[in-house]
Amino acid sequence: MNGKFHVGMIPDGNRRWAKERGLKPWEGHQEGSKKAELFIEWCIDHPDIDEITAYGLSEENFKRSPEELENLYNIYVEELTRLLSKKKIHEGKVRVNIVSTDWRPLPPKLRLLMNRLKNETMHYDRKALNMLIGYTGQAEILQAISSPANRIKNLLFGLRERDLQMGLKVRNACDFIIRTGTEEKEREAKSGFLLWQSAYAEYYHINKYFPEITAADLDEAWEYFKSTRRRKGL
């Protein structure tokens, strides 16, 4: 298998992991943040991966209780602060892109940190890390279609796929998407994750809650991806 690949993660099961242990939901998110760090570092270390997209918070998640959201925002502040000083980010020249389709509910402290991380890594060019916080794929597509440039193009010439793609916040196609969570059977639910970019992505389900995954699980997922024929609809 040759080339560089874009790998995504849909982390599922933080709250259920916490509930089964009699913990608060945000304690599951705290444990999940450690696994998000594991996933990101695993991808950075992998020579065949040049773009990483990790799902953090969807727009639908804004409907959760104020107490859970406040604790979740604090976890994101801690996580992004660690990224700011992480040697793997700076030595690996990883450009960090915080992607939001609705950033308004996010607290100012978190938004400032998101901008700082983006600005301090914007000139890095070896790998890219997209963190989706306050995001849904439906909104991303609608915003791309309704951008001023695309509205004019659509009126005068009609939109092409390339026009829509250039209006997306994450422009590159995603090749491989890993989803966690214990289910009766494996799921390929997209949960609003990179809906346009994942049209031909391969999916892999880890039948564990996100706080339980290991590097060995990620290695096994990659072996699956390597052995799967990626035909892109042909």
C-alpha positions in Angstrom: 0.0 0.0 0.0 1.6 3.2 -1.2 0.9 6.9 -0.6 -0.2 9.1 2.3 -3.6 8.8 4.0 -6.2 10.8 5.9 -7.5 9.0 8.9 -10.5 9.9 11.0 -11.8 8.9 14.5 -15.4 8.9 15.7 -15.0 8.3 19.5 -18.1 6.8 21.0 -18.8 5.5 24.5 -17.2 8.0 27.0 -20.5 8.5 28.8 -21.6 4.9 28.8 -18.1 3.9 30.1 -18.6 6.3 32.9 -22.2 5.3 33.7 -21.2 1.6 34.0 -18.6 2.6 36.6 -20.9 4.9 38.6 -19.0 8.0 37.4 -20.1 11.4 36.1 -20.3 11.8 32.3 -17.4 14.2 32.3 -15.2 11.7 34.0 -15.7 9.5 31.0 -14.8 12.4 28.7 -11.6 13.0 30.8 -10.6 9.4 30.3 -11.5 9.7 26.6 -9.2 12.7 26.3 -6.3 10.5 27.2 -7.2 8.1 24.4 -7.6 11.0 22.0 -4.0 11.9 22.8 -3.0 8.3 22.2 -4.8 8.3 18.8 -3.2 11.5 17.7 0.3 10.5 18.7 -0.2 7.1 17.0 -1.1 8.9 13.8 1.7 11.4 14.0 4.2 8.5 14.5 2.7 6.6 11.5 4.7 7.4 8.3 1.7 6.6 6.0 -0.6 9.1 7.6 -0.4 12.7 6.7 -3.8 14.0 7.9 -5.8 13.3 11.0 -9.3 14.3 11.9 -10.7 13.7 15.4 -14.3 14.3 16.3 -14.7 16.1 19.5 -18.0 17.9 19.9 -20.9 18.0 17.5 -23.4 20.8 17.3 -26.0 18.4 18.6 -23.9 17.9 21.7 -24.6 21.6 22.7 -28.0 20.3 23.9 -26.4 18.4 26.8 -26.7 19.7 30.4 -24.8 23.0 31.2 -22.9 21.1 33.9 -21.6 18.4 31.5 -20.8 21.0 28.9 -18.9 23.2 31.3 -16.8 20.2 32.4 -16.3 19.2 28.8 -15.1 22.6 27.8 -12.6 22.5 30.7 -11.3 19.2 29.4 -10.8 20.7 25.9 -8.9 23.6 27.4 -6.6 21.2 29.2 -6.2 19.1 26.0 -5.5 22.0 23.7 -3.0 23.5 26.2 -1.1 20.2 26.2 -1.0 20.3 22.4 0.5 23.8 22.5 3.5 22.5 24.3 3.7 19.0 22.8 7.0 18.2 21.2 5.5 15.8 18.7 3.4 18.7 17.3 6.3 21.1 16.9 9.0 18.7 16.0 6.7 16.8 13.6 5.6 20.1 12.0 1.9 19.2 12.5 -0.5 22.0 11.5 -3.5 22.0 13.9 -6.8 23.1 12.5 -9.7 23.6 14.9 -12.9 23.2 12.9 -16.2 24.6 14.0 -19.4 25.0 12.1 -20.9 26.8 15.1 -18.4 28.2 17.6 -20.8 30.7 19.3 -21.7 28.5 22.2 -18.1 27.8 23.0 -16.7 29.8 26.0 -14.2 32.7 25.1 -11.3 31.0 26.9 -11.6 28.0 24.7 -12.1 30.0 21.5 -8.9 32.0 22.3 -7.0 28.9 22.9 -8.3 27.4 19.6 -7.1 30.4 17.7 -3.7 30.4 19.4 -3.1 26.8 18.6 -4.1 27.4 15.0 -1.9 30.5 14.6 1.2 28.9 16.2 1.1 25.9 13.9 -0.3 27.5 10.7 3.1 27.3 8.9 3.7 23.6 9.6 3.5 21.4 6.6 4.4 17.8 7.3 1.1 16.7 8.7 -2.3 18.1 9.5 -4.5 17.6 12.5 -8.2 18.6 12.3 -10.1 18.7 15.6 -13.8 19.0 15.2 -15.3 21.1 18.0 -18.8 22.4 17.6 -19.1 20.7 14.2 -21.5 18.8 12.0 -21.0 17.7 8.4 -24.4 18.8 7.3 -23.7 22.4 8.4 -20.2 22.3 6.8 -21.8 21.4 3.4 -24.5 24.0 3.7 -22.0 26.7 4.6 -19.8 25.7 1.7 -22.7 26.0 -0.7 -23.9 29.3 0.7 -20.5 31.0 0.8 -20.5 34.3 -1.1 -18.2 33.0 -3.8 -20.2 29.9 -4.4 -23.5 31.7 -4.4 -22.2 33.9 -7.2 -20.8 30.9 -9.1 -24.1 29.0 -8.7 -26.1 31.9 -10.0 -23.8 32.6 -13.0 -22.4 29.2 -13.9 -23.7 26.5 -11.6 -21.7 24.8 -8.9 -19.1 22.1 -9.6 -17.9 19.5 -7.1 -14.5 21.3 -7.0 -16.3 24.6 -6.0 -18.0 22.9 -3.1 -14.9 21.1 -2.0 -12.9 24.3 -1.9 -15.5 25.8 0.4 -15.2 23.0 3.0 -13.4 23.5 6.2 -11.7 20.1 5.8 -10.9 19.9 2.1 -9.2 16.5 1.6 -11.0 13.2 1.2 -10.9 10.9 4.2 -9.5 7.5 3.4 -10.1 5.5 6.6 -12.5 6.1 9.5 -12.3 4.3 12.9 -15.4 4.2 15.2 -15.5 2.9 18.7 -18.4 1.8 20.9 -20.0 -1.4 22.0 -22.9 -2.4 19.7 -24.9 -5.5 19.0 -23.2 -5.4 15.6 -20.6 -3.3 13.9 -21.8 0.2 12.9 -20.9 2.5 10.1 -23.0 5.4 11.5 -21.3 8.6 10.4 -22.8 10.8 13.1 -22.3 13.9 10.9 -18.6 13.2 10.5 -17.0 14.5 7.3 -20.1 13.6 5.3 -18.7 14.9 1.9 -15.1 13.9 2.5 -15.9 10.3 3.6 -17.9 9.3 0.5 -15.4 6.6 -0.4 -13.8 6.0 3.0 -13.2 2.6 4.5 -14.8 2.1 8.0 -13.5 0.1 10.9 -15.4 -0.6 14.1 -13.5 -1.2 17.4 -16.0 -2.9 19.7 -14.9 -1.1 22.8 -15.8 2.1 24.5 -13.4 4.9 23.5 -11.7 5.1 27.0 -10.8 1.4 26.6 -8.9 1.4 23.2 -5.2 0.6 23.0 -2.4 1.1 20.5 -2.8 -2.5 19.7 -6.4 -1.9 18.6 -5.2 0.9 16.3 -2.5 -1.4 14.9 -5.2 -4.0 14.2 -7.4 -1.4 12.5 -4.5 -0.3 10.3 -3.8 -3.9 9.3 -7.4 -4.2 8.2 -7.1 -1.0 6.1 -4.0 -2.2 4.4 -5.6 -5.5 3.5 -8.8 -3.9 2.2 -9.1 -3.1 -1.5 -10.0 0.5 -1.8 -11.9 0.8 -5.0 -13.5 4.3 -4.7 -16.7 3.1 -6.3 -15.1 1.5 -9.3 
